[in-house]
């Protein structure tokens, strides 16, 4: 599929005519719901186990269905870049974040390691960095005060910094960072820039093409928009050239993770989940386009609503990182549709109803079409109050850093008709 367009890659992936011929001509990827591989001989078993021959051996080391999704995700994330890219999958998005970062924190290479990260990120990510790494493993976690200030990032980097980390757009306040500028800092320090691009998906933003080294995704979200399965992905460019790192790690980081840390820790995605996500990812471009169009319309409606005091959406000029969103967030291949590339700003937005926490809770209770749920990126619109749910632990641990307002509602816009979404919001915000 070399040279194919994004949507073609999403639909076909690594499953071509030759692959189908080996599965009795099945038009869709088969689900290999099995834990181990049988071999025709001992020699074949030994070769596959030693990775000297074809084979996947055991589900903790690999699976044919999982491999198809890995190759598809790598192709989509690497679209538009000349770099060689590979991926490895995990059971959840948090599994992907942990897998992508933990191997870089070894203390065997020297003194106490540190990481430099944007505080604008998912609550569980904050807990992993602060609690699992900082408190339990002694890692120096350096949170950037202003993620939009490149100087602020640069001041925190030293010889023991192991990676830079950012989430774009961030959950829940949908902030962005300047990836090319941070990439230059990372290259200079010979450390990786790791980006969580779950909310954008490669349909709107591909950090590797902008200079990032490693991308993580929660496939549970928009990639798996049917809401049936959990999964995560780590996608990395090859030949990272990292300082004080084994050649194998720098040469193919995602492959290194799959062959070593993931195999040993066992946080693998199930073949069934990989199979259902394969079906969902086929329509990711069209789905994200539709959701983003609706979200932009909803954001404009809320921005003018008398019952709303603040709206967070990168498509609004009032948003602090709007200029970066205008520069970096584009619907992939949109220039092929009508001759001009088109910005899309994602499906997630947040707003604060007038009247504080009580008003926010009352508006949530009045929602009818929109589901009260702590997930996002689904075909169904969902809403929650992050300060009381998804980000409560992080807010309780340090309420002064990257605060999530307690009256802020997070809205993930699905593919229902936008008129119905707005009507539901209107009646929920109407004062009684």
C-alpha positions as CSV (number, residue, x, y, z in Angstrom):
1,X,0.0,0.0,0.0
2,X,3.0,2.3,-0.3
3,X,1.9,5.6,-1.7
4,X,-1.8,5.0,-1.0
5,X,-4.0,7.8,0.4
6,X,-4.9,8.0,4.1
7,X,-8.5,6.6,3.8
8,X,-7.3,3.7,1.6
9,X,-4.7,2.8,4.2
10,X,-7.3,3.0,7.0
11,X,-9.6,0.6,5.0
12,X,-7.0,-1.8,3.6
13,X,-4.2,-1.6,6.1
14,X,-1.9,-4.5,5.8
15,X,-4.6,-6.9,4.7
16,X,-4.2,-7.2,1.0
17,X,-5.2,-9.7,-1.7
18,X,-2.2,-11.9,-0.9
19,X,-3.0,-12.0,2.8
20,X,-6.7,-12.7,2.1
21,X,-5.7,-15.7,-0.1
22,X,-4.2,-17.3,2.9
23,X,-7.5,-17.0,4.7
24,X,-9.8,-18.6,2.1
25,X,-10.3,-15.3,0.4
26,X,-12.0,-13.7,3.4
27,X,-12.8,-10.1,2.5
28,X,-12.4,-8.8,6.1
29,X,-9.5,-9.5,8.4
30,X,-10.0,-12.7,10.4
31,X,-10.0,-12.7,14.2
32,X,-7.3,-15.0,15.4
33,X,-8.9,-15.7,18.8
34,X,-6.2,-18.0,20.1
35,X,-3.4,-17.8,22.6
36,X,-0.7,-19.7,20.9
37,X,0.7,-20.9,17.5
38,X,1.2,-24.5,16.4
39,X,4.4,-25.4,14.5
40,X,5.0,-28.1,11.8
41,X,8.3,-29.0,13.3
42,X,10.7,-28.3,16.2
43,X,13.0,-26.4,13.9
44,X,10.2,-24.1,12.9
45,X,9.3,-23.5,16.6
46,X,12.9,-22.7,17.5
47,X,13.3,-20.4,14.6
48,X,10.2,-18.4,15.4
49,X,11.0,-18.3,19.1
50,X,14.4,-16.9,18.3
51,X,12.9,-14.5,15.8
52,X,14.9,-16.1,13.0
53,X,11.8,-17.2,11.1
54,X,8.1,-16.3,10.6
55,X,5.8,-16.8,13.5
56,X,4.2,-15.1,16.5
57,X,4.6,-18.0,19.0
58,X,2.4,-16.8,21.9
59,X,-0.2,-14.1,22.4
60,X,1.9,-12.2,24.8
61,X,4.6,-11.9,22.1
62,X,2.2,-11.3,19.2
63,X,-0.9,-12.4,17.3
64,X,-1.8,-12.1,13.6
65,X,-4.8,-9.9,14.2
66,X,-2.9,-7.7,16.5
67,X,-0.2,-7.4,14.0
68,X,-2.6,-6.2,11.3
69,X,-3.8,-3.4,13.6
70,X,-0.2,-2.5,14.5
71,X,0.7,-2.1,10.9
72,X,-2.4,-0.1,10.1
73,X,-1.9,2.3,13.0
74,X,1.8,2.7,12.1
75,X,0.8,3.5,8.4
76,X,-1.8,6.1,9.5
77,X,0.4,7.8,12.0
78,X,3.4,7.9,9.7
79,X,1.3,9.2,6.8
80,X,2.9,12.3,5.2
81,X,6.4,11.6,6.6
82,X,9.4,9.9,4.9
83,X,10.4,8.3,8.2
84,X,10.2,4.6,8.8
85,X,7.6,4.0,11.5
86,X,6.4,1.1,13.5
87,X,3.9,0.5,16.3
88,X,3.1,-1.8,19.2
89,X,-0.2,-2.2,20.9
90,X,-1.2,-2.4,24.5
91,X,-4.4,-3.4,26.5
92,X,-5.3,0.3,27.3
93,X,-4.2,3.8,26.6
94,X,-2.6,4.1,30.0
95,X,-0.8,0.9,29.2
96,X,0.6,2.7,26.1
97,X,1.7,5.7,28.1
98,X,3.4,3.6,30.7
99,X,5.1,1.3,28.1
100,X,6.3,4.3,26.1
101,X,7.9,6.1,29.1
102,X,9.1,3.5,31.7
103,X,12.0,2.0,29.7
104,X,13.5,5.5,29.4
105,X,13.7,5.9,33.2
106,X,16.4,3.4,34.1
107,X,18.8,4.6,36.8
108,X,21.5,2.2,35.7
109,X,22.8,4.8,33.2
110,X,23.5,7.5,35.8
111,X,22.0,9.7,38.5
112,X,18.4,10.5,39.3
113,X,16.5,10.8,36.1
114,X,14.0,13.6,35.4
115,X,11.2,14.2,32.9
116,X,9.8,17.5,31.6
117,X,6.1,17.5,30.9
118,X,3.1,19.6,30.3
119,X,0.6,19.6,33.2
120,X,-2.2,19.9,30.7
121,X,-2.9,16.2,30.4
122,X,-5.2,13.4,31.5
123,X,-5.7,12.9,35.2
124,X,-4.3,9.3,35.2
125,X,-1.2,10.4,33.2
126,X,-0.6,13.0,36.0
127,X,-0.9,10.2,38.6
128,X,1.5,7.9,36.8
129,X,4.1,10.6,36.6
130,X,3.7,12.1,40.1
131,X,2.9,9.0,42.1
132,X,4.2,5.9,40.2
133,X,7.3,7.6,38.9
134,X,7.9,10.5,41.3
135,X,6.9,9.2,44.7
136,X,7.5,5.5,44.2
137,X,10.6,5.5,41.9
138,X,12.3,8.8,42.8
139,X,12.0,10.3,39.3
140,X,12.2,14.1,39.3
141,X,9.0,15.2,37.5
142,X,9.3,18.8,36.2
143,X,6.0,20.2,35.2
144,X,6.1,23.2,32.8
145,X,4.3,26.2,34.2
146,X,3.3,27.5,30.7
147,X,3.3,24.8,28.0
148,X,3.1,27.4,25.3
149,X,6.4,28.9,26.4
150,X,9.3,27.1,24.7
151,X,11.7,28.9,27.0
152,X,9.9,27.4,30.0
153,X,10.5,23.9,28.6
154,X,14.2,24.7,27.8
155,X,14.9,25.9,31.3
156,X,13.9,22.5,32.8
157,X,16.0,20.3,30.5
158,X,19.4,19.1,31.7
159,X,21.8,16.1,31.2
160,X,19.5,13.7,33.2
161,X,16.3,14.6,31.4
162,X,15.0,11.4,29.8
163,X,12.1,12.7,27.6
164,X,9.7,15.6,27.0
165,X,6.0,14.8,27.2
166,X,2.9,16.6,26.0
167,X,-0.8,15.8,25.2
168,X,-2.3,17.6,22.2
169,X,-5.1,18.6,22.3
170,X,-5.1,18.1,26.1
171,X,-7.9,16.4,28.0
172,X,-10.0,18.3,29.1
173,X,-9.0,21.9,28.3
174,X,-8.0,21.1,24.7
175,X,-4.7,23.0,24.8
176,X,-1.9,22.5,22.3
177,X,1.9,22.9,22.3
178,X,4.4,23.9,19.6
179,X,5.6,20.5,18.5
180,X,8.2,21.7,16.0
181,X,9.8,23.9,18.6
182,X,9.8,21.2,21.3
183,X,11.2,18.8,18.8
184,X,14.1,21.1,18.2
185,X,14.8,21.1,22.0
186,X,14.6,17.3,22.2
187,X,16.9,16.8,19.2
188,X,19.5,19.1,20.8
189,X,19.3,17.2,24.1
190,X,19.2,13.8,22.2
191,X,16.0,12.7,24.1
192,X,12.6,11.8,22.6
193,X,9.6,14.1,22.4
194,X,6.6,11.9,23.3
195,X,3.1,13.1,22.3
196,X,-0.3,11.8,23.3
197,X,-2.4,12.6,20.3
198,X,-5.5,10.6,21.2
199,X,-7.9,13.6,20.9
200,X,-6.7,14.5,17.4
201,X,-6.2,11.1,15.8
202,X,-3.9,10.9,12.7
203,X,-6.9,12.2,10.7
204,X,-6.3,15.7,12.1
205,X,-2.8,15.7,13.5
206,X,0.3,13.5,13.0
207,X,3.0,14.6,15.4
208,X,5.7,12.4,13.8
209,X,5.4,14.6,10.6
210,X,5.8,17.7,12.8
211,X,9.0,16.4,14.5
212,X,7.9,14.3,17.4
213,X,9.6,10.9,18.0
214,X,7.0,8.8,19.8
215,X,3.2,9.1,19.7
216,X,0.8,7.3,22.1
217,X,-2.9,6.8,21.6
218,X,-5.8,5.4,23.6
219,X,-7.5,3.4,20.9
220,X,-10.4,3.0,23.3
221,X,-11.3,6.6,22.2
222,X,-11.9,7.8,18.7
223,X,-10.1,5.0,16.9
224,X,-12.4,2.5,18.6
225,X,-15.5,4.8,18.4
226,X,-18.1,2.0,18.7
227,X,-17.1,1.8,22.4
228,X,-16.8,-2.0,22.4
229,X,-13.1,-2.5,23.1
230,X,-10.1,-1.0,25.0
231,X,-6.7,-0.6,23.5
232,X,-3.6,1.5,23.3
233,X,-0.8,2.2,20.8
234,X,2.8,3.3,20.9
235,X,4.0,4.5,17.5
236,X,7.6,5.6,17.0
237,X,9.9,6.7,14.2
238,X,13.1,4.6,13.7
239,X,16.7,5.8,14.3
240,X,16.0,8.1,17.3
241,X,19.7,8.7,18.1
242,X,19.1,8.9,21.8
243,X,22.0,9.5,24.2
244,X,23.1,6.7,26.5
245,X,20.6,4.3,25.1
246,X,21.1,0.8,23.6
247,X,21.3,0.8,19.8
248,X,18.4,-1.6,19.6
249,X,16.2,0.9,21.5
250,X,17.1,3.8,19.3
251,X,16.9,1.9,16.1
252,X,13.3,0.7,16.4
253,X,11.7,1.9,19.7
254,X,8.3,0.4,19.1
255,X,9.8,-2.9,18.1
256,X,12.1,-2.9,21.1
257,X,9.0,-2.4,23.4
258,X,7.2,-5.2,21.7
259,X,10.1,-7.7,21.9
260,X,11.1,-6.8,25.5
261,X,9.2,-4.7,28.0
262,X,5.7,-5.5,26.6
263,X,6.5,-9.2,26.4
264,X,7.8,-9.3,29.9
265,X,5.1,-7.1,31.6
266,X,2.3,-8.6,29.6
267,X,0.0,-5.6,29.1
268,X,-1.0,-6.9,25.7
269,X,-4.2,-6.1,23.8
270,X,-6.6,-9.0,23.2
271,X,-7.0,-10.2,19.6
272,X,-10.8,-9.7,19.9
273,X,-10.3,-6.0,20.9
274,X,-7.8,-5.5,18.1
275,X,-10.3,-7.0,15.6
276,X,-13.1,-4.7,16.6
277,X,-10.8,-1.7,16.6
278,X,-9.7,-2.6,13.1
279,X,-13.3,-2.3,12.0
280,X,-13.7,1.0,13.7
281,X,-10.5,2.6,12.4
282,X,-11.6,2.1,8.8
283,X,-13.9,5.1,9.0
284,X,-11.8,7.3,11.3
285,X,-11.3,10.2,8.8
286,X,-15.0,10.6,7.9
287,X,-16.1,10.1,11.5
288,X,-13.6,12.6,12.9
289,X,-14.5,15.1,10.2
290,X,-18.2,14.9,11.0
291,X,-17.7,15.0,14.8
292,X,-15.3,18.0,14.4
293,X,-17.7,19.9,12.2
294,X,-20.5,19.4,14.8
295,X,-18.2,20.3,17.7
296,X,-17.2,23.6,16.1
297,X,-20.9,24.5,15.6
298,X,-21.7,23.5,19.2
299,X,-18.8,25.5,20.5
300,X,-19.9,28.6,18.6
301,X,-23.4,28.1,20.0
302,X,-22.2,27.8,23.6
303,X,-19.9,30.8,23.2
304,X,-22.9,33.0,22.5
305,X,-25.2,31.4,25.1
306,X,-26.2,33.7,28.0
307,X,-26.1,30.7,30.3
308,X,-22.5,29.9,29.6
309,X,-19.5,31.9,31.1
310,X,-16.6,30.2,29.3
311,X,-16.0,27.8,26.4
312,X,-12.8,25.8,25.8
313,X,-12.3,24.8,22.1
314,X,-9.3,25.3,19.9
315,X,-11.4,26.3,17.0
316,X,-12.5,29.5,18.8
317,X,-10.3,32.6,18.4
318,X,-10.6,33.1,22.1
319,X,-8.8,29.9,22.9
320,X,-5.2,30.3,24.0
321,X,-3.7,27.9,21.6
322,X,-6.0,28.7,18.6
323,X,-3.0,30.0,16.6
324,X,-1.2,26.6,16.9
325,X,-4.4,24.7,16.1
326,X,-4.8,26.8,12.9
327,X,-1.3,26.0,11.9
328,X,-1.2,22.3,12.8
329,X,-4.7,20.8,12.8
330,X,-5.9,19.9,9.3
331,X,-8.3,17.2,8.0
332,X,-6.0,14.8,6.3
333,X,-6.1,15.0,2.4
334,X,-8.8,17.6,2.6
335,X,-7.0,19.5,-0.2
336,X,-7.9,16.6,-2.5
337,X,-11.7,17.1,-1.9
338,X,-12.0,20.7,-3.1
339,X,-8.6,22.0,-3.8
340,X,-8.0,23.6,-0.4
341,X,-6.9,22.2,2.9
342,X,-9.4,22.6,5.7
343,X,-8.8,23.0,9.4
344,X,-10.6,20.7,11.8
345,X,-10.3,21.2,15.6
346,X,-11.6,18.0,17.0
347,X,-14.6,16.6,18.7
348,X,-13.9,17.6,22.4
349,X,-14.9,20.9,24.0
350,X,-15.6,22.1,27.5
351,X,-17.8,24.8,29.0
352,X,-18.8,26.4,32.3
353,X,-22.5,27.1,32.9
354,X,-23.3,30.3,34.7
355,X,-24.1,29.7,38.3
356,X,-21.1,27.6,39.4
357,X,-20.9,23.9,40.5
358,X,-24.6,23.6,41.3
359,X,-25.6,24.9,37.9
360,X,-23.2,22.5,36.2
361,X,-24.6,19.5,38.1
362,X,-28.2,20.5,37.4
363,X,-27.4,20.9,33.7
364,X,-25.8,17.5,33.6
365,X,-28.9,16.0,35.2
366,X,-31.1,17.6,32.6
367,X,-29.3,16.1,29.6
368,X,-31.4,13.8,27.6
369,X,-29.8,12.8,24.3
370,X,-26.2,13.3,25.6
371,X,-25.0,10.5,27.8
372,X,-23.5,11.1,31.3
373,X,-20.3,9.0,30.9
374,X,-16.6,9.2,31.6
375,X,-15.5,8.2,28.1
376,X,-14.9,10.3,25.0
377,X,-14.5,10.0,21.3
378,X,-17.5,7.7,20.9
379,X,-20.2,7.8,18.2
380,X,-22.6,8.8,21.1
381,X,-22.1,12.2,22.6
382,X,-21.0,12.0,26.2
383,X,-20.5,14.5,29.0
384,X,-18.9,14.6,32.4
385,X,-17.5,17.0,35.0
386,X,-13.8,16.2,35.0
387,X,-13.0,18.0,38.2
388,X,-15.3,15.5,40.0
389,X,-14.5,12.4,38.0
390,X,-11.7,11.8,35.5
391,X,-9.3,14.4,37.0
392,X,-10.4,14.3,40.6
393,X,-7.4,12.4,41.9
394,X,-4.9,14.8,40.2
395,X,-6.9,17.9,41.3
396,X,-7.0,16.6,44.9
397,X,-3.3,15.9,44.9
398,X,-2.3,19.3,43.7
399,X,-5.2,21.7,43.1
400,X,-2.9,24.6,42.1
401,X,-1.3,22.9,39.1
402,X,-3.2,23.0,35.8
403,X,-6.5,23.4,37.6
404,X,-9.6,21.9,36.2
405,X,-12.5,24.2,37.2
406,X,-15.0,22.3,39.3
407,X,-17.9,23.7,37.3
408,X,-16.5,22.7,33.9
409,X,-18.5,20.3,31.8
410,X,-16.5,18.2,29.2
411,X,-18.5,17.4,26.1
412,X,-17.5,14.8,23.6
413,X,-19.5,15.4,20.5
414,X,-20.6,12.3,18.6
415,X,-22.2,11.7,15.3
416,X,-25.8,12.5,16.2
417,X,-27.3,15.3,14.2
418,X,-25.9,18.6,15.5
419,X,-29.4,20.2,15.7
420,X,-30.4,17.5,18.2
421,X,-27.2,18.0,20.3
422,X,-27.7,21.7,20.5
423,X,-31.4,21.3,21.4
424,X,-30.4,19.0,24.2
425,X,-27.8,21.5,25.5
426,X,-30.3,24.3,25.2
427,X,-32.9,22.6,27.3
428,X,-30.3,21.5,29.9
429,X,-28.9,25.1,30.2
430,X,-32.3,26.7,30.4
431,X,-32.9,28.2,33.9
432,X,-36.0,26.8,35.6
